[in-house]
Amino acid sequence: MQIVIEKIVPKPMVAVIVATIVALLVACGSDESERASIKLALDWYPNANHLGLYIAEDKGYFEEENLDVELYTPVDPSTVLQTVGAGADDFGISYQPDVLLARAQGVPVVSVVGMVQYPLNSVMALESSGIARPADLVGKKVGYPGIPTNEPLLDTMLKFDGSQGLADVELVNVGFNLAESLISGTVDAVVGAYWTHESILLENQGHPVNIMRMDEWGVPAYYELVMVTSEEMIDSNPDVIERFVRAIKKGYADAISDPQAGVDILVKANKDEIDEAIDRPGADLLVSAWKTNDAEFGQQDSVRWASFVKWMQDAGLLTGELDPAKAFSSDYAK
């Protein structure tokens, strides 16, 4: 449409009127998002894994997307998938194996962000023990936190290194006292310890460890941490998901660029809850897990989901058919 106004309006006013019309047209054509309130359940107490979230909150990235986001740690973090699936929480942080187990039980959760691209779970032994590879565990006591998935993970690592698997070790349920059980000599090694957390804790206490990363000993690479939402949320509020993911991607881009500045923000938001002696070196280690040579932060790969479903089926963790393509969506973190 051509707007002709010079013949009826003095020329000095033409520019003003045209600018006003353009502004009105832009405003009318814009799709301003409605403000949304979001509940995000963390997987554990605030730590270096969550830097991008607190950066997004502190720097106004959520505000830019017209979002009010409540970050909180549930009384029982193991319920995150259930509360998200039921709609009590809009988003939650969980783990790829747990998402698959939940979906197999009919919990309608979907991963929309691959937060940590590789397993953080590992096997650790004190350097002084001389245990440096899975085969060295034969005949030894291995502590674990009682989480069932740790058993087949360890079994795979042992068999990959030539042993008979779990039959060659003595498993000891030490709860979450992994570091303490190593230091005390209760066990010779532990599985279920993060190479971005327990290894630092032990080093800080004067007990350096040998780390056996799972994806280096036969376990197919999987996403340690994922951001999940519900199928209902995807159906009814895809715009909110897009805005939320856009904001946290900005937060994690900042964390990758300057992890220590991110820890400053984490500490500011959580006062005395943060152990800087662990989270500062942990943040530096996580940079390589948030973004890799193969993937930007948040991206998820269908082959990785399918290969881990097959591993879980082979390990007896999943029975029957489960479609890995329905467990995640790449539509939001591209």
C-alpha atoms as one frame of an Amber mdcrd trajectory, in Angstrom:
protein
   0.000   0.000   0.000   1.308   3.470  -0.913   0.578   6.266   1.533   0.293
   9.733  -0.067   0.246  12.583   2.437   2.528  15.304   1.065  -0.322  17.095
  -0.796  -2.456  17.559   2.287   0.141  17.878   5.058   3.036  20.354   5.319
   6.334  18.710   4.411   7.907  19.194   7.886   5.166  16.994   9.310   5.473
  14.225   6.719   8.470  12.528   8.318   6.817  12.567  11.729   3.577  11.083
  10.426   5.348   8.393   8.411   7.454   7.404  11.418   4.326   7.195  13.571
   2.510   5.041  11.022   5.484   2.688  10.706   5.718   2.363  14.485   2.013
   1.552  14.718   2.258  -1.022  11.953   5.213  -2.701  13.659   3.417  -2.726
  16.997   0.273  -4.178  15.483   2.288  -6.808  13.650   4.377  -7.860  16.639
   3.542 -10.958  18.631   4.273  -9.933  22.175   4.351 -12.988  24.392   2.107
 -13.201  27.409   3.835 -13.269  30.753   4.202 -16.787  32.104   5.116 -18.129
  35.523   7.263 -21.270  35.564   8.253 -23.726  38.278  11.584 -25.456  37.708
  12.527 -28.358  39.971  16.291 -28.851  40.348  17.824 -32.302  40.538  19.828
 -31.472  43.678  20.911 -28.515  45.760  22.264 -25.591  43.699  25.725 -26.347
  42.326  27.974 -25.719  39.331  25.694 -27.766  37.071  23.080 -25.031  37.461
  25.212 -22.002  36.585  23.361 -21.133  33.389  20.023 -21.060  35.174  21.180
 -18.623  37.835  22.947 -16.511  35.219  19.701 -16.318  33.214  17.889 -15.203
  36.348  20.553 -12.701  37.408  21.131 -11.118  33.998  17.457 -10.800  33.122
  17.357 -13.390  30.342  14.137 -14.838  31.782  12.729 -11.332  32.103  13.562
 -10.623  28.452  11.369 -13.593  27.545   8.555 -12.344  29.806   8.996 -15.261
  32.200   8.801 -15.487  35.976  10.879 -18.534  36.896  10.938 -20.174  40.317
  14.025 -22.343  40.822  13.742 -24.708  43.758  15.118 -27.965  45.144  12.362
 -30.489  45.949  12.340 -32.128  49.361  12.846 -35.395  47.465  14.602 -34.750
  44.130  13.866 -38.311  43.021  10.245 -37.207  42.440  11.097 -34.615  39.762
   9.931 -36.717  36.818   6.653 -37.542  38.531   5.879 -33.915  39.437   6.755
 -32.699  35.943   4.772 -35.469  34.301   1.754 -34.588  36.458   2.074 -30.869
  35.710   2.886 -29.829  39.282   6.212 -28.524  37.934   6.601 -27.078  34.454
  10.221 -28.134  34.010  12.684 -30.282  35.893  16.282 -31.447  35.726  16.805
 -35.186  35.531  19.000 -37.816  33.881  18.654 -39.593  30.546  18.475 -43.129
  32.031  15.801 -41.995  34.497  13.741 -40.367  31.749  13.706 -43.636  29.819
  12.771 -45.654  32.900   9.973 -43.197  33.690   8.568 -43.319  30.175   8.597
 -47.106  30.306   6.330 -46.741  33.346   3.971 -44.376  31.530   5.233 -41.071
  32.940   4.709 -38.526  30.099   7.995 -36.609  30.338  10.135 -35.426  27.432
  13.711 -34.127  27.416  13.928 -30.763  25.631  17.536 -29.814  26.485  20.659
 -31.958  26.702  22.323 -30.057  29.530  25.421 -32.219  30.037  26.554 -34.002
  26.898  28.461 -36.885  28.519  28.223 -39.053  31.649  29.522 -37.434  34.828
  29.050 -40.701  36.681  32.298 -42.631  37.039  34.256 -45.209  38.982  36.883
 -43.811  41.369  39.644 -45.292  43.471  42.323 -43.648  45.560  45.559 -43.146
  43.631  47.366 -44.895  46.479  45.362 -48.081  45.784  46.940 -48.597  42.374
  43.492 -49.240  40.883  43.474 -47.412  37.554  41.207 -49.428  35.249  38.113
 -51.634  35.608  40.110 -54.887  35.410  41.956 -53.800  38.558  38.672 -54.069
  40.469  38.550 -57.861  40.245  38.376 -59.283  43.768  37.790 -55.808  45.272
  34.957 -54.156  47.178  33.094 -51.495  45.211  30.805 -49.074  46.997  27.694
 -47.686  45.325  24.728 -45.546  46.413  22.113 -48.251  45.997  20.872 -46.850
  42.667  20.013 -49.845  40.446  21.382 -48.351  37.208  24.890 -48.254  38.677
  25.106 -52.037  38.711  24.798 -52.658  34.936  26.964 -49.591  34.264  29.753
 -51.118  36.332  29.101 -54.535  34.807  29.569 -53.106  31.308  32.839 -51.424
  32.291  34.201 -54.604  33.848  33.309 -56.774  30.858  34.703 -54.193  28.451
  38.046 -54.535  30.237  38.039 -58.317  30.048  36.561 -59.483  33.353  33.432
 -61.528  34.035  31.517 -58.487  35.238  29.808 -58.007  38.589  30.565 -61.586
  39.596  34.207 -60.521  39.945  33.593 -57.799  42.550  31.820 -57.368  45.871
  29.225 -54.600  45.743  28.656 -52.683  48.979  25.727 -50.295  49.388  27.289
 -47.258  51.095  24.439 -44.852  50.355  25.728 -41.447  49.346  28.789 -41.708
  51.599  30.973 -42.426  48.607  33.935 -40.248  49.503  33.862 -41.260  53.172
  33.786 -44.962  52.343  36.865 -44.574  50.138  38.824 -42.565  52.688  37.997
 -44.979  55.508  38.968 -48.024  53.458  35.493 -49.522  53.756  35.632 -50.117
  50.002  38.413 -50.165  47.415  36.526 -48.133  44.814  33.160 -46.480  44.253
  30.731 -46.152  41.366  28.157 -43.356  41.241  30.673 -40.567  41.906  30.806
 -37.528  39.626  34.195 -36.655  38.171  33.131 -33.005  38.498  32.330 -33.237
  42.224  33.534 -36.159  44.362  36.952 -36.190  42.701  37.433 -32.550  43.710
  36.105 -33.142  47.223  38.557 -35.999  47.730  41.454 -34.060  46.241  40.684
 -31.135  48.571  40.880 -33.496  51.529  44.272 -34.793  50.463  43.075 -37.964
  48.746  43.702 -37.765  44.992  41.849 -40.358  42.934  42.058 -42.278  39.702
  38.959 -41.691  37.599  37.448 -44.235  35.210  34.912 -42.430  33.021  32.076
 -44.637  31.868  32.007 -43.563  28.235  35.706 -44.482  27.989  35.086 -48.040
  29.201  32.289 -49.438  27.061  29.198 -47.561  28.264  27.503 -45.752  25.364
  27.620 -41.991  25.783  24.470 -40.565  27.323  23.221 -37.210  28.568  23.934
 -37.041  32.284  21.613 -34.105  32.891  18.586 -33.183  30.796  15.851 -30.582
  31.105  12.437 -32.207  30.952   8.900 -31.023  30.532   5.595 -32.820  30.049
   3.854 -33.925  26.879   0.963 -31.703  27.951   3.275 -28.682  28.151   4.568
 -29.411  24.644   1.010 -29.674  23.322  -0.385 -26.595  25.062   2.527 -24.173
  25.596   5.266 -24.682  23.003   5.896 -20.930  22.941   6.716 -20.928  26.658
   9.162 -23.786  26.124  10.838 -21.909  23.265  11.242 -18.775  25.365  12.481
 -20.687  28.391  15.058 -22.662  26.396  16.207 -19.509  24.618  16.868 -17.861
  27.987  18.806 -20.756  29.495  20.878 -21.152  26.339  22.010 -17.562  26.829
  22.791 -18.319  30.462  24.900 -21.354  29.627  26.668 -19.520  26.805  27.821
 -17.064  29.457  28.774 -19.910  31.804  30.859 -21.539  29.085  32.542 -18.226
  28.288  33.306 -17.336  31.917  32.468 -20.109  34.402  33.996 -18.303  37.382
  31.781 -15.270  36.859  28.916 -17.747  36.808  29.995 -19.163  40.165  30.016
 -15.609  41.534  26.348 -15.341  40.560  25.568 -18.793  41.977  27.169 -17.838
  45.287  25.320 -14.525  45.382  21.988 -16.285  44.843  22.579 -19.051  47.359
  24.652 -17.404  50.080  26.277 -20.016  52.323  24.938 -23.083  50.488  27.771
 -23.226  47.941  31.118 -24.907  48.569  33.313 -22.757  46.347  36.279 -25.070
  46.831  34.283 -27.700  44.919  32.065 -25.667  42.609  34.771 -23.370  41.230
  36.986 -26.157  39.844  33.836 -28.123  39.034  32.550 -25.305  36.843  35.796
 -25.271  34.881  35.496 -29.026  34.284  31.862 -28.754  33.207  32.619 -26.360
  30.362  33.786 -29.307  28.237  30.594 -31.239  29.070  28.146 -28.409  28.385
  29.530 -27.805  24.912  31.637 -30.322  23.004  33.349 -30.580  19.647  30.276
 -32.460  18.435  27.424 -30.484  19.954  26.395 -27.044  21.121  24.821 -26.678
  24.541  21.368 -28.212  24.652  21.499 -30.261  21.484  20.377 -33.886  21.521
  21.167 -36.668  19.090  18.696 -39.363  18.045  21.458 -41.949  17.629  22.596
 -41.409  21.202  19.065 -41.845  22.549  18.528 -44.988  20.475  21.873 -46.545
  21.415  21.250 -46.002  25.102  17.773 -47.492  24.890  19.350 -50.583  23.329
  21.998 -50.716  26.073  19.291 -50.486  28.765  17.302 -53.244  27.076  20.379
 -55.460  26.804  21.157 -54.775  30.480  17.629 -55.762  31.510  16.728 -52.286
  32.730  14.034 -51.896  30.079  11.682 -54.645  28.991   9.491 -54.470  25.945
   9.566 -51.812  23.266  10.219 -48.142  23.940  10.415 -45.522  21.200  13.477
 -43.337  21.933  12.237 -40.684  19.504   9.342 -39.892  21.835  11.601 -39.439
  24.872  13.205 -36.239  23.604  12.607 -33.276  21.324  15.181 -31.356  19.321
  12.704 -28.637  18.391  13.780 -26.167  21.078  17.550 -26.370  21.539  18.742
 -26.405  17.941
